[in-house]
Amino acid sequence: MKSAREIQDIAKQVIATEKKAIEALEKRINNSFSEAVETIFSASGRVIITGIGKSANIASKIVSTLNSTGTPALFMHAADAIHGDLGMIQEGDVVICISKSGNTPEIKVLIPLVKNFGNKLIAIVGNSDSFLAQEADVVLDTAVDHEACPNNLAPTSSTTAQLVMGDALAVALIECRNFTAQDFARFHPGGALGKQLYMRVSDLYKQNDRPMVRPKTSIRDTILEMTTRRLGCAVVVDDNDERTVRGIITDGDLRRMIKANASFETLKAEDVMTVNAKRIIDTEYAVNALHVMRTNSITQLVVVNKAGEYEGVLHLHDILREGII
């Protein structure tokens, strides 16, 4: 067994080797890359990405990235393709084939069939003299000097280079399509990421009670309102208009009141409230509300509409419950 220091050195060497492979990849970005992006962008169909072995795993990941960023894509395993899955390829589709050697038996069988269909073929390949490279319409060179594997056998640096090239294609297409965060949200409605992009304050606060007291409300009744509504606060509204916010009283305000006053039975809500209550418009994204809470070290926000009228209270727990953090 290696020592802890030796194990750490191995990890650092792997990272250094793969970093070198990526740096070399940067120097190979040329007109072929631009042509690949233009071919995909102008295609009337989808992107079909294929490969064998570890390259197939990379192909599957690139497909996921493209689909989530506005470029329809499908994964086709090279071995399955020659046993019926070629039917996935339709007129107008662009085929991307990923291979380190470019000479595997499955690739040699598959490529002529793809060419017979008349589809454009882009190769992400580590051998520019290979069968795949010679047959492709566009070649993206992902050759590496050395795998991170000590035996220079297991695909490590080479698959990293393939993955980075795929990400470069995806991001270039994002820019070409002017793909926005709102577009991204349409494809990611679930999970924390999607919720950050589409969930608004109005989706969260309406299930809460609406704690409310008047400026002259006694401290006793204010505390009862706070504990009954279970939001750790009470919003102080105008005597003549319950939609007009005058301030807010939180648990922290009560603690400061108790510390500063030996007797507080005669105090009113207006004597304790924080006048400049932090507010959020109900149409704002929930993630923006979270930012306001974090910035001001608070756990509640007064929710108002565009006219500034009191609508309710948003609590940090509402955001936590949705897993936005």
C-alpha positions, 0 to 999 in steps of 0.5 A: 500500500502506498503512503498518504503522501505518495497517493496524493502525489499520484493524484497531482501527477494525473491532474498535471498530465490531463492539464497538459493534454487540455493545454495542447488541445487549445492550440488545435482549435482552428478553422475545422472547429469553426466549420464543425460549429457552423455545420451543426448550427445550420443543420435542419436535423439533430446531432447524432453522437456515436462511439465505442467503449469509453468514447461512448460514455463521453458521447453520452455526456456531450449529448446531455449537454447539447440537449440541455442547451438548445441543440437537439441530440441523440446518442447512438452506440457504435456497436448497436448502430450496425445492428439496427440503430442506424434507423436513428439517423434521419435526413438533415442530421449531423453525425459526430463520431468520437474515437481515440484511435479512429480504427476500431472494427465497429467504427470501420463498419459504421462510417461507410454506412453513415456516408452512404446516407449522405449525412455530414460526419464530424470526427472527434479523433485522437489519430489524424491518420486514422480511417475515421479522420480520412472519411470525416467531413470535419476533423477535430484533433484530440490527440494526447501525448500520454494517458494519465494511466501509468501504463499509458493504456487506460483512456484518461487524458484522451477521454478528458480531451474528448469531453473538453472538445465536446464542451467547447462545441456546446458552449460555442453553439450556446453563443451562436444561438443566443441561448439565455438563462431563461431558455436554460430554465425551460429545459431544467424545470426540476432540481435546485438549478431549475428552481433557481432559474424559474421559481419566484417569490409568489410561488413560495410565500402564499402558503404562509400566514400574513402576520400584521399589527398596527403601530399602537398594538401592545407588545403583548398582542404583538408577541401573540401575533408573532407566535400564532403566525409562526414566522418569527415576525409581525409586519406593522401596517398603517392604521388606516391602510393594512396594505401600507407597510410601516415596519417589521418586528422580528425575534431579534427586535424583541430580544433587543427590547427586553435587553434595553428595557426593564419594563416593556408592558407599556411599549407599543409596536411602533416603539420596537419596530424596524422602520426600514423593513427589507422588502421583495417584490412578489414577481422577483426570482426566489434566488434573488430573495435568498441573496437579499437575506444572505446579504442582510443576515435576515431570515424574513422578507416583507413581500410587496406587489409592484405598487409597494403594497403588503402581500405577505412574508417570505421566510428562509425556510420556504426557500430551504424547503424547495432546495434552492440553496 
